[in-house]
Amino acid sequence: MQVLVRDNNVDQALRVLKKKLQREGIFREMKQRRAYEKPSERKAREKAEAVRRTKKAARKLAQREGLLPGPKKRVRPDARRPAPAPATA
């Protein structure tokens, strides 16, 4: 994995690296490997993960087909744009 450091900004490069590692699942895998996991526990965990993935895929498909309401869209106030001035009459 490679991250470019621009303008000697190491802090930003570290944030980018952490985000990439998080997406790849490296942190989760490191946490799992800290201790021994019995084969029966591993099978149960992997089966639970597969069930979770399947349910998520089915939920997304139902949302796309209109059978379920879609996720609520978050309304964030845009700090860059000033609020419109109140109309004076």
C-alpha positions as CSV (number, residue, x, y, z in Angstrom):
1,M,0.0,0.0,0.0
2,Q,1.3,3.4,-0.9
3,V,0.4,6.9,0.3
4,L,1.9,10.1,-1.2
5,V,3.0,12.8,1.1
6,R,2.3,16.2,-0.4
7,D,3.9,19.5,0.8
8,N,5.6,17.7,3.7
9,N,2.1,17.2,5.2
10,V,2.6,13.9,7.1
11,D,-0.5,14.2,9.2
12,Q,-2.8,14.2,6.2
13,A,-0.8,11.3,4.7
14,L,-1.4,9.3,7.9
15,R,-5.1,10.0,7.9
16,V,-5.3,8.8,4.3
17,L,-3.3,5.6,5.2
18,K,-5.6,4.9,8.2
19,K,-8.6,5.3,6.0
20,K,-7.2,2.9,3.4
21,L,-6.3,0.3,6.0
22,Q,-9.8,0.6,7.5
23,R,-11.4,0.0,4.1
24,E,-9.2,-3.0,3.5
25,G,-10.2,-4.5,6.9
26,I,-6.6,-4.7,8.2
27,F,-7.4,-3.4,11.6
28,R,-10.2,-5.9,12.1
29,E,-7.9,-8.8,11.0
30,M,-5.1,-7.6,13.4
31,K,-7.6,-7.6,16.2
32,Q,-8.8,-11.1,15.4
33,R,-5.2,-12.5,15.2
34,R,-4.2,-11.2,18.7
35,A,-5.7,-14.3,20.3
36,Y,-6.2,-17.9,19.1
37,E,-9.6,-18.6,17.6
38,K,-10.9,-22.1,17.9
39,P,-12.0,-23.6,14.6
40,S,-15.6,-24.0,15.8
41,E,-15.7,-20.3,16.8
42,R,-14.2,-19.3,13.4
43,K,-16.9,-21.3,11.6
44,A,-19.6,-19.7,13.7
45,R,-18.2,-16.2,13.1
46,E,-17.8,-16.7,9.3
47,K,-21.4,-18.1,9.1
48,A,-22.8,-15.1,11.0
49,E,-20.8,-12.7,8.7
50,A,-22.3,-14.5,5.7
51,V,-25.8,-14.2,7.1
52,R,-25.3,-10.5,7.7
53,R,-24.0,-10.0,4.2
54,T,-26.9,-11.9,2.7
55,K,-29.5,-9.9,4.7
56,K,-27.8,-6.6,3.8
57,A,-27.9,-7.5,0.1
58,A,-31.6,-8.6,0.3
59,R,-32.4,-5.3,2.1
60,K,-30.7,-3.2,-0.5
61,L,-32.4,-5.1,-3.3
62,A,-35.8,-4.6,-1.7
63,Q,-35.0,-0.9,-1.4
64,R,-34.1,-0.6,-5.0
65,E,-37.3,-2.4,-6.1
66,G,-39.4,-0.1,-3.9
67,L,-40.6,-2.7,-1.5
68,L,-38.8,-1.0,1.5
69,P,-38.3,2.7,2.1
70,G,-34.8,3.9,1.3
71,P,-32.4,5.1,3.9
72,K,-33.2,8.6,5.2
73,K,-31.0,11.3,3.8
74,R,-29.2,13.3,6.3
75,V,-29.5,17.1,6.0
76,R,-26.3,18.8,7.0
77,P,-26.1,22.5,7.2
78,D,-23.5,23.7,4.7
79,A,-21.0,25.8,6.7
80,R,-19.4,27.2,3.5
81,R,-22.6,28.8,2.2
82,P,-24.0,31.7,4.3
83,A,-27.7,31.5,5.2
84,P,-30.0,33.7,3.0
85,A,-30.8,37.1,4.4
86,P,-34.4,37.4,5.6
87,A,-36.7,39.3,3.3
88,T,-37.6,42.8,4.5
89,A,-40.8,44.5,3.4
